[in-house]
Amino acid sequence: MVMALFEDFSEWMVHLFDNVLVLCKSFTDGLQKLRKLIQRCREWFVVLKIAKFLGYKVTSEKYELAEDRKTTIKEAEMPKTR
């Protein structure tokens, strides 16, 4: 399993389905942790989707989609074909 590659990051990284959340105390802390995560992915040829890094509002109580993403989803047309 891919997440076994990141077991030593478990203190500051949360795995949720096919997403990971990087917990940080500051912008600098976040950059350092993202660099470690990306380096590990490079070492093991794990491909990341950059879009998954963006668009979430995170607080100490919860994380959720940012308001602009919620609006985009609400306003999107439903597919007309199967």
PyMOL Python script that loads the backbone (N, CA, C, O; Angstrom):
from pymol import cmd

cmd.read_pdbstr("""\
ATOM      1  N   MET A   1       0.847  -1.196   0.000  1.00  0.00           N
ATOM      2  CA  MET A   1       0.000   0.000   0.000  1.00  0.00           C
ATOM      3  C   MET A   1       0.881   1.245   0.000  1.00  0.00           C
ATOM      4  O   MET A   1       1.894   1.300   0.698  1.00  0.00           O
ATOM      5  N   VAL A   2       0.496   2.224  -0.772  1.00  0.00           N
ATOM      6  CA  VAL A   2       1.294   3.443  -0.929  1.00  0.00           C
ATOM      7  C   VAL A   2       1.475   4.166   0.398  1.00  0.00           C
ATOM      8  O   VAL A   2       2.560   4.679   0.671  1.00  0.00           O
ATOM      9  N   MET A   3       0.447   4.219   1.220  1.00  0.00           N
ATOM     10  CA  MET A   3       0.547   4.998   2.463  1.00  0.00           C
ATOM     11  C   MET A   3       1.604   4.443   3.417  1.00  0.00           C
ATOM     12  O   MET A   3       2.069   5.169   4.296  1.00  0.00           O
ATOM     13  N   ALA A   4       1.991   3.183   3.269  1.00  0.00           N
ATOM     14  CA  ALA A   4       3.062   2.629   4.095  1.00  0.00           C
ATOM     15  C   ALA A   4       4.375   3.368   3.850  1.00  0.00           C
ATOM     16  O   ALA A   4       5.251   3.389   4.714  1.00  0.00           O
ATOM     17  N   LEU A   5       4.508   3.973   2.672  1.00  0.00           N
ATOM     18  CA  LEU A   5       5.709   4.752   2.364  1.00  0.00           C
ATOM     19  C   LEU A   5       5.834   5.989   3.237  1.00  0.00           C
ATOM     20  O   LEU A   5       6.919   6.554   3.371  1.00  0.00           O
ATOM     21  N   PHE A   6       4.720   6.410   3.832  1.00  0.00           N
ATOM     22  CA  PHE A   6       4.689   7.659   4.589  1.00  0.00           C
ATOM     23  C   PHE A   6       4.432   7.446   6.086  1.00  0.00           C
ATOM     24  O   PHE A   6       4.072   8.389   6.790  1.00  0.00           O
ATOM     25  N   GLU A   7       4.611   6.227   6.569  1.00  0.00           N
ATOM     26  CA  GLU A   7       4.341   5.940   7.984  1.00  0.00           C
ATOM     27  C   GLU A   7       5.106   6.868   8.917  1.00  0.00           C
ATOM     28  O   GLU A   7       4.582   7.275   9.953  1.00  0.00           O
ATOM     29  N   ASP A   8       6.336   7.202   8.561  1.00  0.00           N
ATOM     30  CA  ASP A   8       7.135   8.064   9.428  1.00  0.00           C
ATOM     31  C   ASP A   8       6.674   9.522   9.384  1.00  0.00           C
ATOM     32  O   ASP A   8       7.213  10.351  10.118  1.00  0.00           O
ATOM     33  N   PHE A   9       5.699   9.853   8.549  1.00  0.00           N
ATOM     34  CA  PHE A   9       5.125  11.196   8.485  1.00  0.00           C
ATOM     35  C   PHE A   9       3.816  11.280   9.277  1.00  0.00           C
ATOM     36  O   PHE A   9       3.178  12.333   9.288  1.00  0.00           O
ATOM     37  N   SER A  10       3.413  10.211   9.929  1.00  0.00           N
ATOM     38  CA  SER A  10       2.084  10.127  10.534  1.00  0.00           C
ATOM     39  C   SER A  10       1.829  11.182  11.619  1.00  0.00           C
ATOM     40  O   SER A  10       0.675  11.471  11.937  1.00  0.00           O
ATOM     41  N   GLU A  11       2.871  11.744  12.175  1.00  0.00           N
ATOM     42  CA  GLU A  11       2.693  12.781  13.195  1.00  0.00           C
ATOM     43  C   GLU A  11       2.117  14.065  12.600  1.00  0.00           C
ATOM     44  O   GLU A  11       1.455  14.832  13.298  1.00  0.00           O
ATOM     45  N   TRP A  12       2.367  14.297  11.322  1.00  0.00           N
ATOM     46  CA  TRP A  12       1.919  15.541  10.690  1.00  0.00           C
ATOM     47  C   TRP A  12       1.200  15.352   9.353  1.00  0.00           C
ATOM     48  O   TRP A  12       0.910  16.326   8.659  1.00  0.00           O
ATOM     49  N   MET A  13       0.913  14.089   8.991  1.00  0.00           N
ATOM     50  CA  MET A  13       0.203  13.839   7.745  1.00  0.00           C
ATOM     51  C   MET A  13      -0.964  12.894   8.007  1.00  0.00           C
ATOM     52  O   MET A  13      -0.809  11.862   8.659  1.00  0.00           O
ATOM     53  N   VAL A  14      -2.135  13.264   7.487  1.00  0.00           N
ATOM     54  CA  VAL A  14      -3.335  12.462   7.660  1.00  0.00           C
ATOM     55  C   VAL A  14      -3.762  11.924   6.294  1.00  0.00           C
ATOM     56  O   VAL A  14      -3.861  12.675   5.323  1.00  0.00           O
ATOM     57  N   HIS A  15      -4.008  10.634   6.233  1.00  0.00           N
ATOM     58  CA  HIS A  15      -4.456   9.987   4.990  1.00  0.00           C
ATOM     59  C   HIS A  15      -5.962   9.815   5.053  1.00  0.00           C
ATOM     60  O   HIS A  15      -6.486   9.253   6.014  1.00  0.00           O
ATOM     61  N   LEU A  16      -6.654  10.294   4.039  1.00  0.00           N
ATOM     62  CA  LEU A  16      -8.110  10.188   3.973  1.00  0.00           C
ATOM     63  C   LEU A  16      -8.485   9.795   2.552  1.00  0.00           C
ATOM     64  O   LEU A  16      -8.392  10.608   1.632  1.00  0.00           O
ATOM     65  N   PHE A  17      -8.913   8.536   2.370  1.00  0.00           N
ATOM     66  CA  PHE A  17      -9.214   7.975   1.057  1.00  0.00           C
ATOM     67  C   PHE A  17      -7.995   8.127   0.159  1.00  0.00           C
ATOM     68  O   PHE A  17      -6.941   7.571   0.468  1.00  0.00           O
ATOM     69  N   ASP A  18      -8.104   8.857  -0.934  1.00  0.00           N
ATOM     70  CA  ASP A  18      -6.947   9.041  -1.815  1.00  0.00           C
ATOM     71  C   ASP A  18      -6.336  10.436  -1.646  1.00  0.00           C
ATOM     72  O   ASP A  18      -5.652  10.939  -2.537  1.00  0.00           O
ATOM     73  N   ASN A  19      -6.593  11.042  -0.498  1.00  0.00           N
ATOM     74  CA  ASN A  19      -6.066  12.378  -0.208  1.00  0.00           C
ATOM     75  C   ASN A  19      -5.136  12.323   0.999  1.00  0.00           C
ATOM     76  O   ASN A  19      -5.229  11.419   1.829  1.00  0.00           O
ATOM     77  N   VAL A  20      -4.251  13.292   1.081  1.00  0.00           N
ATOM     78  CA  VAL A  20      -3.443  13.468   2.282  1.00  0.00           C
ATOM     79  C   VAL A  20      -3.578  14.912   2.745  1.00  0.00           C
ATOM     80  O   VAL A  20      -3.631  15.837   1.935  1.00  0.00           O
ATOM     81  N   LEU A  21      -3.632  15.085   4.035  1.00  0.00           N
ATOM     82  CA  LEU A  21      -3.631  16.419   4.631  1.00  0.00           C
ATOM     83  C   LEU A  21      -2.305  16.597   5.351  1.00  0.00           C
ATOM     84  O   LEU A  21      -1.908  15.751   6.152  1.00  0.00           O
ATOM     85  N   VAL A  22      -1.630  17.684   5.068  1.00  0.00           N
ATOM     86  CA  VAL A  22      -0.367  17.996   5.734  1.00  0.00           C
ATOM     87  C   VAL A  22      -0.672  19.035   6.797  1.00  0.00           C
ATOM     88  O   VAL A  22      -1.098  20.149   6.492  1.00  0.00           O
ATOM     89  N   LEU A  23      -0.448  18.658   8.043  1.00  0.00           N
ATOM     90  CA  LEU A  23      -0.722  19.547   9.170  1.00  0.00           C
ATOM     91  C   LEU A  23       0.521  20.368   9.471  1.00  0.00           C
ATOM     92  O   LEU A  23       1.617  19.819   9.578  1.00  0.00           O
ATOM     93  N   CYS A  24       0.360  21.679   9.607  1.00  0.00           N
ATOM     94  CA  CYS A  24       1.520  22.539   9.849  1.00  0.00           C
ATOM     95  C   CYS A  24       1.137  23.693  10.757  1.00  0.00           C
ATOM     96  O   CYS A  24      -0.036  24.040  10.894  1.00  0.00           O
ATOM     97  N   LYS A  25       2.150  24.275  11.370  1.00  0.00           N
ATOM     98  CA  LYS A  25       1.948  25.382  12.310  1.00  0.00           C
ATOM     99  C   LYS A  25       2.180  26.736  11.673  1.00  0.00           C
ATOM    100  O   LYS A  25       1.749  27.760  12.204  1.00  0.00           O
ATOM    101  N   SER A  26       2.856  26.747  10.542  1.00  0.00           N
ATOM    102  CA  SER A  26       3.156  28.011   9.865  1.00  0.00           C
ATOM    103  C   SER A  26       3.385  27.736   8.384  1.00  0.00           C
ATOM    104  O   SER A  26       3.467  26.583   7.961  1.00  0.00           O
ATOM    105  N   PHE A  27       3.487  28.792   7.614  1.00  0.00           N
ATOM    106  CA  PHE A  27       3.754  28.663   6.188  1.00  0.00           C
ATOM    107  C   PHE A  27       5.094  27.961   5.962  1.00  0.00           C
ATOM    108  O   PHE A  27       5.191  27.066   5.123  1.00  0.00           O
ATOM    109  N   THR A  28       6.116  28.360   6.701  1.00  0.00           N
ATOM    110  CA  THR A  28       7.448  27.769   6.567  1.00  0.00           C
ATOM    111  C   THR A  28       7.421  26.291   6.934  1.00  0.00           C
ATOM    112  O   THR A  28       8.013  25.464   6.240  1.00  0.00           O
ATOM    113  N   ASP A  29       6.739  25.960   8.019  1.00  0.00           N
ATOM    114  CA  ASP A  29       6.604  24.568   8.441  1.00  0.00           C
ATOM    115  C   ASP A  29       5.909  23.758   7.344  1.00  0.00           C
ATOM    116  O   ASP A  29       6.325  22.641   7.037  1.00  0.00           O
ATOM    117  N   GLY A  30       4.867  24.312   6.765  1.00  0.00           N
ATOM    118  CA  GLY A  30       4.148  23.640   5.693  1.00  0.00           C
ATOM    119  C   GLY A  30       5.025  23.390   4.482  1.00  0.00           C
ATOM    120  O   GLY A  30       4.988  22.307   3.898  1.00  0.00           O
ATOM    121  N   LEU A  31       5.814  24.384   4.099  1.00  0.00           N
ATOM    122  CA  LEU A  31       6.724  24.213   2.959  1.00  0.00           C
ATOM    123  C   LEU A  31       7.737  23.110   3.203  1.00  0.00           C
ATOM    124  O   LEU A  31       8.005  22.301   2.314  1.00  0.00           O
ATOM    125  N   GLN A  32       8.301  23.074   4.400  1.00  0.00           N
ATOM    126  CA  GLN A  32       9.287  22.037   4.727  1.00  0.00           C
ATOM    127  C   GLN A  32       8.659  20.650   4.642  1.00  0.00           C
ATOM    128  O   GLN A  32       9.269  19.722   4.112  1.00  0.00           O
ATOM    129  N   LYS A  33       7.451  20.510   5.159  1.00  0.00           N
ATOM    130  CA  LYS A  33       6.782  19.211   5.143  1.00  0.00           C
ATOM    131  C   LYS A  33       6.376  18.816   3.725  1.00  0.00           C
ATOM    132  O   LYS A  33       6.493  17.649   3.352  1.00  0.00           O
ATOM    133  N   LEU A  34       5.902  19.773   2.937  1.00  0.00           N
ATOM    134  CA  LEU A  34       5.573  19.469   1.547  1.00  0.00           C
ATOM    135  C   LEU A  34       6.805  19.044   0.754  1.00  0.00           C
ATOM    136  O   LEU A  34       6.725  18.159  -0.098  1.00  0.00           O
ATOM    137  N   ARG A  35       7.941  19.676   1.037  1.00  0.00           N
ATOM    138  CA  ARG A  35       9.185  19.275   0.366  1.00  0.00           C
ATOM    139  C   ARG A  35       9.538  17.829   0.704  1.00  0.00           C
ATOM    140  O   ARG A  35       9.939  17.065  -0.175  1.00  0.00           O
ATOM    141  N   LYS A  36       9.391  17.451   1.976  1.00  0.00           N
ATOM    142  CA  LYS A  36       9.659  16.068   2.388  1.00  0.00           C
ATOM    143  C   LYS A  36       8.706  15.111   1.686  1.00  0.00           C
ATOM    144  O   LYS A  36       9.122  14.062   1.192  1.00  0.00           O
ATOM    145  N   LEU A  37       7.432  15.471   1.642  1.00  0.00           N
ATOM    146  CA  LEU A  37       6.421  14.631   1.002  1.00  0.00           C
ATOM    147  C   LEU A  37       6.725  14.457  -0.480  1.00  0.00           C
ATOM    148  O   LEU A  37       6.695  13.338  -0.992  1.00  0.00           O
ATOM    149  N   ILE A  38       7.014  15.547  -1.167  1.00  0.00           N
ATOM    150  CA  ILE A  38       7.300  15.484  -2.600  1.00  0.00           C
ATOM    151  C   ILE A  38       8.585  14.707  -2.876  1.00  0.00           C
ATOM    152  O   ILE A  38       8.653  13.949  -3.843  1.00  0.00           O
ATOM    153  N   GLN A  39       9.584  14.886  -2.051  1.00  0.00           N
ATOM    154  CA  GLN A  39      10.831  14.139  -2.225  1.00  0.00           C
ATOM    155  C   GLN A  39      10.586  12.643  -2.077  1.00  0.00           C
ATOM    156  O   GLN A  39      11.110  11.852  -2.862  1.00  0.00           O
ATOM    157  N   ARG A  40       9.800  12.245  -1.087  1.00  0.00           N
ATOM    158  CA  ARG A  40       9.490  10.825  -0.897  1.00  0.00           C
ATOM    159  C   ARG A  40       8.732  10.282  -2.110  1.00  0.00           C
ATOM    160  O   ARG A  40       8.985   9.166  -2.564  1.00  0.00           O
ATOM    161  N   CYS A  41       7.814  11.073  -2.621  1.00  0.00           N
ATOM    162  CA  CYS A  41       7.063  10.650  -3.812  1.00  0.00           C
ATOM    163  C   CYS A  41       7.992  10.454  -5.003  1.00  0.00           C
ATOM    164  O   CYS A  41       7.837   9.497  -5.762  1.00  0.00           O
ATOM    165  N   ARG A  42       8.947  11.344  -5.168  1.00  0.00           N
ATOM    166  CA  ARG A  42       9.915  11.209  -6.264  1.00  0.00           C
ATOM    167  C   ARG A  42      10.739   9.936  -6.111  1.00  0.00           C
ATOM    168  O   ARG A  42      10.972   9.215  -7.081  1.00  0.00           O
ATOM    169  N   GLU A  43      11.180   9.665  -4.879  1.00  0.00           N
ATOM    170  CA  GLU A  43      12.011   8.482  -4.617  1.00  0.00           C
ATOM    171  C   GLU A  43      11.285   7.193  -4.971  1.00  0.00           C
ATOM    172  O   GLU A  43      11.904   6.239  -5.442  1.00  0.00           O
ATOM    173  N   TRP A  44       9.979   7.161  -4.748  1.00  0.00           N
ATOM    174  CA  TRP A  44       9.200   5.941  -4.950  1.00  0.00           C
ATOM    175  C   TRP A  44       8.291   6.020  -6.179  1.00  0.00           C
ATOM    176  O   TRP A  44       7.427   5.163  -6.366  1.00  0.00           O
ATOM    177  N   PHE A  45       8.481   7.038  -7.013  1.00  0.00           N
ATOM    178  CA  PHE A  45       7.721   7.187  -8.263  1.00  0.00           C
ATOM    179  C   PHE A  45       6.212   7.259  -8.024  1.00  0.00           C
ATOM    180  O   PHE A  45       5.430   6.686  -8.784  1.00  0.00           O
ATOM    181  N   VAL A  46       5.813   7.954  -6.981  1.00  0.00           N
ATOM    182  CA  VAL A  46       4.402   8.184  -6.679  1.00  0.00           C
ATOM    183  C   VAL A  46       3.988   9.478  -7.366  1.00  0.00           C
ATOM    184  O   VAL A  46       4.652  10.504  -7.213  1.00  0.00           O
ATOM    185  N   VAL A  47       2.908   9.436  -8.113  1.00  0.00           N
ATOM    186  CA  VAL A  47       2.429  10.596  -8.855  1.00  0.00           C
ATOM    187  C   VAL A  47       1.376  11.332  -8.029  1.00  0.00           C
ATOM    188  O   VAL A  47       0.428  10.723  -7.533  1.00  0.00           O
ATOM    189  N   LEU A  48       1.549  12.631  -7.889  1.00  0.00           N
ATOM    190  CA  LEU A  48       0.600  13.477  -7.165  1.00  0.00           C
ATOM    191  C   LEU A  48      -0.193  14.316  -8.146  1.00  0.00           C
ATOM    192  O   LEU A  48       0.319  14.719  -9.190  1.00  0.00           O
ATOM    193  N   LYS A  49      -1.444  14.576  -7.808  1.00  0.00           N
ATOM    194  CA  LYS A  49      -2.263  15.496  -8.593  1.00  0.00           C
ATOM    195  C   LYS A  49      -2.263  16.830  -7.864  1.00  0.00           C
ATOM    196  O   LYS A  49      -2.808  16.940  -6.766  1.00  0.00           O
ATOM    197  N   ILE A  50      -1.662  17.830  -8.463  1.00  0.00           N
ATOM    198  CA  ILE A  50      -1.505  19.132  -7.806  1.00  0.00           C
ATOM    199  C   ILE A  50      -2.843  19.757  -7.455  1.00  0.00           C
ATOM    200  O   ILE A  50      -2.930  20.486  -6.467  1.00  0.00           O
ATOM    201  N   ALA A  51      -3.876  19.500  -8.222  1.00  0.00           N
ATOM    202  CA  ALA A  51      -5.188  20.072  -7.939  1.00  0.00           C
ATOM    203  C   ALA A  51      -5.691  19.657  -6.569  1.00  0.00           C
ATOM    204  O   ALA A  51      -6.477  20.374  -5.950  1.00  0.00           O
ATOM    205  N   LYS A  52      -5.248  18.514  -6.094  1.00  0.00           N
ATOM    206  CA  LYS A  52      -5.690  18.048  -4.791  1.00  0.00           C
ATOM    207  C   LYS A  52      -5.060  18.848  -3.650  1.00  0.00           C
ATOM    208  O   LYS A  52      -5.542  18.779  -2.519  1.00  0.00           O
ATOM    209  N   PHE A  53      -4.007  19.595  -3.918  1.00  0.00           N
ATOM    210  CA  PHE A  53      -3.374  20.398  -2.878  1.00  0.00           C
ATOM    211  C   PHE A  53      -4.140  21.694  -2.622  1.00  0.00           C
ATOM    212  O   PHE A  53      -3.970  22.322  -1.578  1.00  0.00           O
ATOM    213  N   LEU A  54      -4.964  22.083  -3.553  1.00  0.00           N
ATOM    214  CA  LEU A  54      -5.567  23.407  -3.501  1.00  0.00           C
ATOM    215  C   LEU A  54      -7.058  23.338  -3.220  1.00  0.00           C
ATOM    216  O   LEU A  54      -7.717  22.347  -3.533  1.00  0.00           O
ATOM    217  N   GLY A  55      -7.582  24.405  -2.627  1.00  0.00           N
ATOM    218  CA  GLY A  55      -9.025  24.550  -2.532  1.00  0.00           C
ATOM    219  C   GLY A  55      -9.675  24.098  -1.246  1.00  0.00           C
ATOM    220  O   GLY A  55     -10.900  23.991  -1.192  1.00  0.00           O
ATOM    221  N   TYR A  56      -8.907  23.829  -0.214  1.00  0.00           N
ATOM    222  CA  TYR A  56      -9.498  23.439   1.055  1.00  0.00           C
ATOM    223  C   TYR A  56      -9.238  24.484   2.133  1.00  0.00           C
ATOM    224  O   TYR A  56      -8.147  25.048   2.222  1.00  0.00           O
ATOM    225  N   LYS A  57     -10.245  24.729   2.937  1.00  0.00           N
ATOM    226  CA  LYS A  57     -10.111  25.608   4.087  1.00  0.00           C
ATOM    227  C   LYS A  57      -9.933  24.704   5.310  1.00  0.00           C
ATOM    228  O   LYS A  57     -10.788  23.865   5.592  1.00  0.00           O
ATOM    229  N   VAL A  58      -8.838  24.873   6.026  1.00  0.00           N
ATOM    230  CA  VAL A  58      -8.522  23.986   7.138  1.00  0.00           C
ATOM    231  C   VAL A  58      -8.405  24.796   8.419  1.00  0.00           C
ATOM    232  O   VAL A  58      -7.700  25.804   8.467  1.00  0.00           O
ATOM    233  N   THR A  59      -9.104  24.344   9.458  1.00  0.00           N
ATOM    234  CA  THR A  59      -8.989  24.930  10.792  1.00  0.00           C
ATOM    235  C   THR A  59      -8.679  23.814  11.772  1.00  0.00           C
ATOM    236  O   THR A  59      -8.604  22.649  11.380  1.00  0.00           O
ATOM    237  N   SER A  60      -8.498  24.152  13.030  1.00  0.00           N
ATOM    238  CA  SER A  60      -8.204  23.112  14.023  1.00  0.00           C
ATOM    239  C   SER A  60      -9.392  22.196  14.259  1.00  0.00           C
ATOM    240  O   SER A  60      -9.212  21.078  14.740  1.00  0.00           O
ATOM    241  N   GLU A  61     -10.609  22.640  13.933  1.00  0.00           N
ATOM    242  CA  GLU A  61     -11.801  21.825  14.158  1.00  0.00           C
ATOM    243  C   GLU A  61     -12.197  20.972  12.961  1.00  0.00           C
ATOM    244  O   GLU A  61     -12.761  19.894  13.144  1.00  0.00           O
ATOM    245  N   LYS A  62     -11.916  21.427  11.732  1.00  0.00           N
ATOM    246  CA  LYS A  62     -12.402  20.719  10.554  1.00  0.00           C
ATOM    247  C   LYS A  62     -11.659  21.164   9.305  1.00  0.00           C
ATOM    248  O   LYS A  62     -10.864  22.104   9.334  1.00  0.00           O
ATOM    249  N   TYR A  63     -11.935  20.470   8.210  1.00  0.00           N
ATOM    250  CA  TYR A  63     -11.486  20.938   6.904  1.00  0.00           C
ATOM    251  C   TYR A  63     -12.658  20.802   5.949  1.00  0.00           C
ATOM    252  O   TYR A  63     -13.462  19.877   6.062  1.00  0.00           O
ATOM    253  N   GLU A  64     -12.748  21.720   5.018  1.00  0.00           N
ATOM    254  CA  GLU A  64     -13.852  21.725   4.069  1.00  0.00           C
ATOM    255  C   GLU A  64     -13.418  22.407   2.786  1.00  0.00           C
ATOM    256  O   GLU A  64     -12.386  23.075   2.729  1.00  0.00           O
ATOM    257  N   LEU A  65     -14.232  22.223   1.758  1.00  0.00           N
ATOM    258  CA  LEU A  65     -13.960  22.908   0.502  1.00  0.00           C
ATOM    259  C   LEU A  65     -14.038  24.414   0.709  1.00  0.00           C
ATOM    260  O   LEU A  65     -14.873  24.904   1.469  1.00  0.00           O
ATOM    261  N   ALA A  66     -13.173  25.134   0.035  1.00  0.00           N
ATOM    262  CA  ALA A  66     -13.216  26.590   0.074  1.00  0.00           C
ATOM    263  C   ALA A  66     -14.518  27.058  -0.584  1.00  0.00           C
ATOM    264  O   ALA A  66     -15.063  26.359  -1.438  1.00  0.00           O
ATOM    265  N   GLU A  67     -15.011  28.213  -0.199  1.00  0.00           N
ATOM    266  CA  GLU A  67     -16.296  28.724  -0.689  1.00  0.00           C
ATOM    267  C   GLU A  67     -16.352  28.825  -2.206  1.00  0.00           C
ATOM    268  O   GLU A  67     -17.381  28.510  -2.803  1.00  0.00           O
ATOM    269  N   ASP A  68     -15.265  29.257  -2.844  1.00  0.00           N
ATOM    270  CA  ASP A  68     -15.288  29.380  -4.302  1.00  0.00           C
ATOM    271  C   ASP A  68     -15.453  28.024  -4.977  1.00  0.00           C
ATOM    272  O   ASP A  68     -16.104  27.934  -6.018  1.00  0.00           O
ATOM    273  N   ARG A  69     -14.885  26.980  -4.410  1.00  0.00           N
ATOM    274  CA  ARG A  69     -15.065  25.635  -4.981  1.00  0.00           C
ATOM    275  C   ARG A  69     -16.489  25.144  -4.768  1.00  0.00           C
ATOM    276  O   ARG A  69     -17.064  24.502  -5.647  1.00  0.00           O
ATOM    277  N   LYS A  70     -17.067  25.444  -3.593  1.00  0.00           N
ATOM    278  CA  LYS A  70     -18.458  25.060  -3.339  1.00  0.00           C
ATOM    279  C   LYS A  70     -19.382  25.720  -4.359  1.00  0.00           C
ATOM    280  O   LYS A  70     -20.279  25.076  -4.903  1.00  0.00           O
ATOM    281  N   THR A  71     -19.157  27.005  -4.613  1.00  0.00           N
ATOM    282  CA  THR A  71     -19.981  27.748  -5.570  1.00  0.00           C
ATOM    283  C   THR A  71     -19.852  27.144  -6.966  1.00  0.00           C
ATOM    284  O   THR A  71     -20.851  26.965  -7.662  1.00  0.00           O
ATOM    285  N   THR A  72     -18.634  26.833  -7.372  1.00  0.00           N
ATOM    286  CA  THR A  72     -18.417  26.244  -8.691  1.00  0.00           C
ATOM    287  C   THR A  72     -19.162  24.920  -8.829  1.00  0.00           C
ATOM    288  O   THR A  72     -19.777  24.660  -9.862  1.00  0.00           O
ATOM    289  N   ILE A  73     -19.110  24.102  -7.815  1.00  0.00           N
ATOM    290  CA  ILE A  73     -19.800  22.808  -7.858  1.00  0.00           C
ATOM    291  C   ILE A  73     -21.316  23.002  -7.903  1.00  0.00           C
ATOM    292  O   ILE A  73     -22.008  22.331  -8.670  1.00  0.00           O
ATOM    293  N   LYS A  74     -21.825  23.913  -7.087  1.00  0.00           N
ATOM    294  CA  LYS A  74     -23.272  24.164  -7.060  1.00  0.00           C
ATOM    295  C   LYS A  74     -23.784  24.684  -8.398  1.00  0.00           C
ATOM    296  O   LYS A  74     -24.898  24.356  -8.808  1.00  0.00           O
ATOM    297  N   GLU A  75     -22.976  25.491  -9.078  1.00  0.00           N
ATOM    298  CA  GLU A  75     -23.394  26.111 -10.331  1.00  0.00           C
ATOM    299  C   GLU A  75     -23.119  25.250 -11.563  1.00  0.00           C
ATOM    300  O   GLU A  75     -23.549  25.594 -12.664  1.00  0.00           O
ATOM    301  N   ALA A  76     -22.413  24.147 -11.392  1.00  0.00           N
ATOM    302  CA  ALA A  76     -22.090  23.286 -12.533  1.00  0.00           C
ATOM    303  C   ALA A  76     -23.346  22.620 -13.070  1.00  0.00           C
ATOM    304  O   ALA A  76     -24.222  22.206 -12.310  1.00  0.00           O
ATOM    305  N   GLU A  77     -23.420  22.524 -14.393  1.00  0.00           N
ATOM    306  CA  GLU A  77     -24.551  21.851 -15.031  1.00  0.00           C
ATOM    307  C   GLU A  77     -24.433  20.354 -14.840  1.00  0.00           C
ATOM    308  O   GLU A  77     -23.343  19.786 -14.903  1.00  0.00           O
ATOM    309  N   MET A  78     -25.569  19.726 -14.606  1.00  0.00           N
ATOM    310  CA  MET A  78     -25.597  18.266 -14.501  1.00  0.00           C
ATOM    311  C   MET A  78     -25.388  17.688 -15.904  1.00  0.00           C
ATOM    312  O   MET A  78     -25.881  18.250 -16.882  1.00  0.00           O
ATOM    313  N   PRO A  79     -24.669  16.582 -16.009  1.00  0.00           N
ATOM    314  CA  PRO A  79     -24.505  15.946 -17.328  1.00  0.00           C
ATOM    315  C   PRO A  79     -25.856  15.531 -17.909  1.00  0.00           C
ATOM    316  O   PRO A  79     -26.762  15.124 -17.181  1.00  0.00           O
ATOM    317  N   LYS A  80     -25.969  15.638 -19.201  1.00  0.00           N
ATOM    318  CA  LYS A  80     -27.228  15.288 -19.865  1.00  0.00           C
ATOM    319  C   LYS A  80     -27.181  13.918 -20.521  1.00  0.00           C
ATOM    320  O   LYS A  80     -28.187  13.447 -21.053  1.00  0.00           O
ATOM    321  N   THR A  81     -26.020  13.276 -20.487  1.00  0.00           N
ATOM    322  CA  THR A  81     -25.867  11.935 -21.045  1.00  0.00           C
ATOM    323  C   THR A  81     -25.428  10.990 -19.947  1.00  0.00           C
ATOM    324  O   THR A  81     -25.038  11.413 -18.859  1.00  0.00           O
ATOM    325  N   ARG A  82     -25.496   9.729 -20.243  1.00  0.00           N
ATOM    326  CA  ARG A  82     -25.074   8.732 -19.243  1.00  0.00           C
ATOM    327  C   ARG A  82     -23.606   8.504 -19.273  1.00  0.00           C
ATOM    328  O   ARG A  82     -23.090   7.699 -18.498  1.00  0.00           O
TER     329      ARG A  82
END
""", "prot")
cmd.dss("prot")
cmd.show_as("cartoon", "prot")
cmd.util.cbc("prot")
cmd.orient("prot")
